Amino acid sequence: MHDFRYVGSKLYCERVSVESLVKRHGTPLYVYSQHTLADHFAKLDAALAPLDHLVCFALKANSNLAVLRTIVNLGGGFDTVSEGELRRVKAAGGDLRKCVFAGVGKTECEIEFALRAGIYCFNAESEPELRRINKVAARLKKIAPVAVRVNPNIDAHTHAKITTGTYENKFGIAFEQVEGVYARASRLKNLRLRGLQMHIGSQLTEVKPFELAVKKVLPLVTKLARKYDFEFFSIGGGLGIVYDPALDSGDAKWWEQPKAKKILTPQSYANTLVPLLKPLGLKILMEPGRFICGNAGILVTRVEYVKRTGKKNFVIVDAAMNDLIRPAFYDSYHQIVPLTKQGGAPVSSDVVGPICESGDYFCKNRPLPKVGEGDHLALLSAGAYGFVMASNYNTRAQAAEVLVSGNKSAVVRARQELPELWAGESVPKWLK
Ligand SMILES: Cc1ncc(COP(=O)(O)O)c(C=O)c1O
């Protein structure tokens, strides 16, 4: 599942001790395993092998250039949502012709950039957007490849903030409207209708919602593919990962799911979906983010203080919600382990950051090994939607990122220096 494990009492990433990285680079520190990234990509790629397919890594999950380069080297494409992400792919040596461009709010500038770059396809999320893409393409004397993102109105049974495929969500075009939208789009001279796309949500731990969505959309895509000579159907991302190992053993709850089952694997996903998709005869795109990088990264933090109040044992660490916002934002669970394994009875603890918000916590009332000032903890499964959501709240510098491969390691993003945080700011003359 991933390459973080104890060797003796010390936590290792592949063949590098995490403690040695902390000594060299300090904390808070993101550490990524290149082998885990590659392994997860390969597992998905292999599971989809019976289909003509392209795995397009959703770089919103982790856009570090070294992570992107790992995917480039494996032949992957990319699911992007901004000009910035397209430029990142280019900076990492990626081929923009293997990029799809999603998002509900593409600006004219972004569309122009993507068109000039020759991306594989725009995944359009509204009719006004299709008209805008057509207008920009006409101005540039180009033909824009487009797909419509269909909203199949299927509940992904995941956290409300990462459900995207129901009519409560802003994403895509309602299933019932899609045919009409294609008919009108086919009259726009500077568009080429290249395919259809969907994405119903993130962190799905069961195949059923994927299956329901594919079964619902298949007749539509079959009909449209014939009519408009489609090349591809994108089934989006959303494959969930194990955050809590107890989940995988069936003991824990995942949000409201009453009884968590063994988590979805690429093979079980493919066993259900490949037979449905194969007869379509189209290229199948998939847009995984979390599955590839989630368990490939950890966030390492130093214990600054242990504070016992009347009720609680607070472990105050040097990482905070500005480094990893998932617990505050989504009530997410991250397993927390010490860099040096120790015996002794666990202590019920809240691990909290230094930010002035009550929401700045990583866990509450969790039995954890007894730790003291100067000890280090690792928050596991922090490789997706971790660093990419970091901010400078409380004027805190963003963490460094390190990539490990075997016994090698390299800083792939330097720790921010504090003056960088106000480098673009100025005080107007009248205040001086
Ligand atoms: C259109 C689209 N594709 C793919 C993804 C990646 O999702 P995940 O990281 O759950 O695989 C997202 C995530 O928000 C998305 O919006």
Ligand as a Chemical Component Dictionary entry (heavy atoms), coordinates in Angstrom:
data_LIG
# 
_chem_comp.id                   LIG 
_chem_comp.type                 NON-POLYMER 
_chem_comp.pdbx_formal_charge   0 
_chem_comp.three_letter_code    LIG 
# 
loop_
_chem_comp_atom.comp_id 
_chem_comp_atom.atom_id 
_chem_comp_atom.alt_atom_id 
_chem_comp_atom.type_symbol 
_chem_comp_atom.charge 
_chem_comp_atom.model_Cartn_x 
_chem_comp_atom.model_Cartn_y 
_chem_comp_atom.model_Cartn_z 
_chem_comp_atom.pdbx_ordinal 
LIG C1 C1 C 0 -12.907 16.571 -12.493 1  
LIG C2 C2 C 0 -12.091 15.874 -11.475 2  
LIG N1 N1 N 0 -11.377 14.806 -11.848 3  
LIG C3 C3 C 0 -10.596 14.148 -10.966 4  
LIG C4 C4 C 0 -10.507 14.538 -9.642  5  
LIG C5 C5 C 0 -9.606  13.779 -8.714  6  
LIG O1 O1 O 0 -10.307 13.178 -7.694  7  
LIG P1 P1 P 0 -9.571  12.134 -6.735  8  
LIG O2 O2 O 0 -8.404  12.815 -6.152  9  
LIG O3 O3 O 0 -10.604 11.789 -5.738  10 
LIG O4 O4 O 0 -9.194  10.967 -7.586  11 
LIG C6 C6 C 0 -11.257 15.628 -9.208  12 
LIG C7 C7 C 0 -11.200 16.042 -7.794  13 
LIG O5 O5 O 0 -11.805 16.949 -7.337  14 
LIG C8 C8 C 0 -12.067 16.323 -10.149 15 
LIG O6 O6 O 0 -12.781 17.385 -9.784  16 
# 
loop_
_chem_comp_bond.comp_id 
_chem_comp_bond.atom_id_1 
_chem_comp_bond.atom_id_2 
_chem_comp_bond.value_order 
_chem_comp_bond.pdbx_ordinal 
LIG C1 C2 SING 1  
LIG C2 N1 SING 2  
LIG C2 C8 DOUB 3  
LIG N1 C3 DOUB 4  
LIG C3 C4 SING 5  
LIG C4 C5 SING 6  
LIG C4 C6 DOUB 7  
LIG C5 O1 SING 8  
LIG O1 P1 SING 9  
LIG P1 O2 DOUB 10 
LIG P1 O3 SING 11 
LIG P1 O4 SING 12 
LIG C6 C7 SING 13 
LIG C6 C8 SING 14 
LIG C7 O5 DOUB 15 
LIG C8 O6 SING 16 
# 
